[in-house]
Amino acid sequence: MSYEKDPRVDQYIDPLPPWQQAICQQVRDLVHAADPAVEETIKRTVQPYFVLQGNICALLAAKDHVNVFLYDGGLTPDPHHIITGGHGNKTGRMISYYEGDPVQEEALLEIFRGIIATNRSGGWRKAKAGSGA
């Protein structure tokens, strides 16, 4: 897959242990596969963010896992139950991947596409306001 990479995202991923590098790269490829217009950037000094008319997701490598933060206001369906945290959060949720955990590509791609569709329609805040949630 070919897409425009922000070298600062590479600088974030490259020093990680190989298993974390693999997860981060897999998530990176999937978010770009969800929509070719996705851009990558760095926010909060070092954290990789993937954006398209709003935040889609961010990566955070911790000591024993990688968090993928999903910025969807809790609106995007999770029929495959891959979201591991933030179920009651009003702004976003997360998926935590530990060494050896598989990335369920199709399920994550569905979520990314849902977030992007919400962003393109004005964002999750507008969607929630319109639904009365």
MARDODREN-716611 format. One line per 4 residues: number of its first residue (from 1); their letters; for each residue x, y, z of N, C-alpha, C, O. Coordinates in steps of 0.02 Angstrom, whole numbers. Last residue first. Layout:
REM residues N
NUM> a> X/Y/Z/X/Y/Z/X/Y/Z/X/Y/Z | ... .
REM end
This chain:
REM residues 133
133> agsg> -1430/631/1077/-1391/591/1124/-1348/635/1169/-1312/609/1212 | -1498/693/977/-1523/704/1044/-1484/665/1097/-1503/666/1155 | -1450/687/853/-1487/627/875/-1516/637/944/-1555/595/968 | -1382/804/836/-1440/792/793/-1481/733/816/-1541/729/800 .
129> akak> -1278/786/925/-1325/841/937/-1389/830/897/-1444/845/921 | -1210/681/864/-1242/671/929/-1293/724/943/-1347/709/970 | -1166/746/747/-1209/687/742/-1245/674/808/-1305/658/808 | -1083/844/800/-1143/864/762/-1192/806/758/-1253/815/765 .
125> rwgg> -986/761/856/-1022/808/899/-1088/830/865/-1140/835/897 | -935/689/748/-976/654/797/-1014/701/842/-1069/685/865 | -947/774/587/-914/754/649/-963/724/699/-1023/733/694 | -993/798/459/-992/853/507/-963/836/575/-955/881/616 .
121> srnt> -979/694/375/-1047/721/382/-1050/776/436/-1105/797/455 | -849/654/388/-868/687/325/-938/718/330/-954/764/292 | -856/592/514/-817/653/505/-838/691/442/-846/752/443 | -934/480/479/-959/528/527/-923/594/520/-954/647/520 .
117> aiig> -844/417/392/-909/438/367/-940/490/414/-970/539/391 | -739/391/483/-728/436/426/-794/461/398/-801/521/383 | -802/298/566/-778/362/594/-768/413/538/-788/471/545 | -824/194/472/-880/226/507/-861/294/536/-899/342/531 .
113> rfie> -693/160/438/-738/187/386/-799/221/418/-822/272/392 | -649/111/562/-617/170/532/-663/201/479/-670/262/476 | -734/-1/574/-737/54/623/-707/117/593/-736/171/598 | -691/-78/465/-762/-57/470/-768/3/517/-802/52/502 .
109> llae> -558/-102/505/-571/-64/444/-644/-38/444/-656/19/424 | -581/-184/614/-551/-118/625/-563/-73/564/-576/-14/571 | -634/-296/547/-674/-262/599/-647/-192/611/-686/-145/617 | -528/-333/464/-593/-314/435/-635/-275/485/-668/-226/466 .
105> eqvp> -422/-360/561/-418/-309/509/-485/-287/482/-498/-227/478 | -390/-379/713/-444/-402/671/-455/-350/617/-493/-302/626 | -234/-417/761/-273/-359/741/-327/-386/693/-312/-412/640 | -201/-532/895/-210/-518/824/-249/-452/814/-292/-435/855 .
101> dgey> -78/-523/1020/-147/-511/1002/-153/-499/927/-113/-461/899 | 59/-528/1042/26/-589/1021/-47/-580/1003/-77/-625/973 | 57/-401/1161/99/-444/1120/63/-509/1105/39/-543/1151 | -102/-316/1152/-45/-342/1188/-6/-388/1142/-31/-411/1091 .
97> ysim> -197/-176/1117/-167/-236/1088/-105/-254/1129/-61/-212/1139 | -347/-96/1150/-280/-111/1175/-257/-177/1146/-292/-228/1149 | -442/29/1084/-428/-42/1078/-357/-51/1102/-311/-17/1079 | -559/151/1146/-494/126/1128/-494/51/1120/-537/15/1144 .
93> rgtk> -658/301/1114/-647/235/1145/-579/211/1124/-543/246/1088 | -724/466/1147/-688/416/1109/-682/351/1149/-697/348/1208 | -818/549/1213/-780/574/1156/-745/520/1116/-738/527/1055 | -882/490/1321/-922/532/1277/-884/556/1215/-916/581/1168 .
89> nghg> -867/323/1375/-835/387/1362/-876/426/1311/-901/398/1262 | -907/195/1400/-951/248/1424/-924/318/1410/-954/368/1430 | -801/123/1343/-870/112/1320/-918/166/1342/-965/182/1306 | -665/122/1363/-698/185/1349/-770/178/1327/-797/224/1296 .
85> gtii> -599/-28/1282/-605/21/1336/-641/84/1314/-646/98/1254 | -596/-115/1175/-581/-142/1241/-591/-92/1298/-591/-112/1356 | -675/-165/1029/-660/-108/1072/-653/-132/1143/-697/-166/1169 | -722/-276/965/-649/-269/970/-629/-210/1014/-571/-205/1033 .
81> hhpd> -851/-330/928/-829/-321/998/-753/-319/1006/-724/-354/1047 | -909/-329/808/-861/-383/819/-830/-380/889/-789/-422/907 | -988/-216/803/-1022/-281/803/-975/-339/817/-997/-393/836 | -986/-74/846/-932/-122/858/-961/-192/859/-960/-225/911 .
77> ptlg> -1031/83/767/-1047/16/792/-985/-28/799/-936/-20/761 | -988/243/822/-975/191/772/-991/122/802/-966/105/855 | -1005/329/933/-1059/319/884/-1050/259/837/-1098/229/815 | -914/376/1025/-951/315/1041/-1006/298/992/-1049/257/1007 .
73> gdyl> -843/480/972/-899/496/1017/-941/435/1035/-998/443/1057 | -733/446/901/-797/439/867/-856/456/912/-914/448/891 | -581/410/892/-615/473/904/-682/474/867/-687/499/812 | -492/287/971/-541/299/918/-581/361/936/-612/364/989 .
69> fvnv> -328/239/1000/-383/282/1023/-427/298/963/-403/320/911 | -248/101/1030/-273/135/971/-334/174/996/-386/144/1010 | -108/58/1125/-177/83/1125/-190/116/1058/-150/155/1032 | -11/-82/1150/-21/-24/1106/-95/-6/1110/-138/-48/1101 .
65> hdka> 83/-140/1295/29/-143/1246/31/-81/1201/70/-34/1212 | 177/-122/1394/160/-191/1376/103/-197/1325/77/-251/1315 | 206/18/1394/257/-32/1411/240/-101/1384/283/-135/1355 | 125/88/1248/139/85/1319/189/28/1332/211/-5/1285 .
61> alla> 98/189/1112/133/128/1134/149/135/1208/184/182/1229 | -37/251/1038/3/262/1098/33/195/1120/-3/151/1142 | -113/331/900/-75/275/927/-39/296/990/-14/352/995 | -279/381/854/-211/397/876/-179/334/903/-214/289/927 .
57> cing> -405/418/729/-375/379/783/-306/405/798/-277/445/762 | -472/531/674/-497/463/665/-471/420/723/-510/389/760 | -516/702/689/-475/645/711/-511/580/695/-572/574/703 | -565/787/536/-569/773/608/-525/714/625/-500/680/580 .
53> qlvf> -546/769/402/-601/811/424/-617/799/498/-674/800/519 | -448/652/452/-482/667/389/-546/704/410/-594/673/433 | -300/583/528/-354/631/524/-383/635/454/-349/624/404 | -210/508/651/-232/499/583/-297/538/577/-344/528/615 .
49> ypqv> -65/539/751/-137/545/740/-151/536/666/-110/553/623 | 63/496/862/37/492/794/-39/495/793/-73/458/829 | 131/605/983/83/552/970/57/553/898/33/605/874 | 217/708/1023/246/647/994/195/596/969/214/547/937 .
45> trki> 143/832/1048/216/829/1043/242/767/1007/285/774/963 | 7/825/1020/31/815/1089/105/799/1090/128/757/1129 | 23/750/857/-8/797/904/18/780/974/46/726/985 | 72/728/694/91/718/763/55/772/804/57/831/787 .
41> teev> -13/643/559/19/700/589/41/681/660/30/625/682 | -82/589/404/-52/575/469/-15/637/493/11/677/454 | -239/582/319/-173/612/329/-148/592/398/-187/579/444 | -343/503/200/-320/507/270/-250/537/271/-207/519/231 .
37> apda> -382/478/71/-372/548/89/-348/558/162/-335/614/183 | -410/343/54/-345/368/31/-331/441/50/-274/463/45 | -478/253/185/-490/310/140/-423/339/119/-382/356/162 | -437/131/234/-507/150/244/-526/209/198/-583/213/176 .
33> ahvl> -302/127/216/-343/86/171/-417/105/176/-454/98/128 | -262/205/323/-253/231/255/-294/192/205/-318/220/156 | -292/115/423/-327/179/423/-319/213/355/-365/247/332 | -206/7/389/-278/-1/387/-315/66/384/-363/74/347 .
29> drvq> -76/58/410/-97/37/343/-173/33/337/-201/52/285 | -85/80/550/-70/135/503/-93/118/433/-126/158/400 | -101/-50/596/-155/-1/606/-146/57/558/-195/81/529 | 24/-101/556/-37/-131/531/-96/-83/538/-137/-76/492 .
25> qcia> 111/-21/629/113/-18/556/50/-47/526/25/-22/475 | 77/-58/760/70/11/739/68/17/663/28/54/635 | 111/-196/755/42/-175/768/31/-104/743/-18/-90/709 | 250/-188/729/206/-224/684/133/-202/693/98/-192/644 .
21> qqwp> 298/-118/840/306/-89/774/256/-121/726/224/-87/686 | 271/-213/938/234/-150/939/240/-115/871/191/-85/848 | 363/-312/901/292/-329/902/249/-266/904/195/-265/874 | 491/-242/910/464/-266/846/389/-282/847/354/-266/799 .
17> plpd> 482/-95/1015/496/-166/1006/462/-191/942/410/-165/922 | 516/67/935/475/21/975/498/-51/967/531/-67/917 | 582/154/850/618/130/909/579/80/952/606/54/1001 | 483/176/742/546/141/732/581/116/795/608/61/795 .
13> iyqd> 372/258/780/365/185/775/432/149/776/439/97/808 | 418/390/779/383/364/837/384/288/837/396/257/889 | 471/404/653/515/415/710/484/390/775/519/371/821 | 354/386/578/407/335/575/454/342/634/475/292/663 .
9> vrpd> 297/508/612/263/447/633/313/388/630/313/346/674 | 384/594/550/380/596/623/344/535/650/358/512/706 | 361/579/414/421/548/443/421/549/519/456/509/550 | 208/532/357/239/586/395/300/555/429/293/509/468 .
5> keys> 178/467/195/196/457/265/226/520/294/264/556/262 | 56/439/79/105/489/102/115/481/177/69/487/217 | 53/269/21/21/329/46/75/376/71/132/356/83 | 27/109/-42/66/170/-48/24/229/-24/-33/239/-46 .
1> m> 43/-59/0/0/0/0/45/62/0/94/66/37 .
REM end
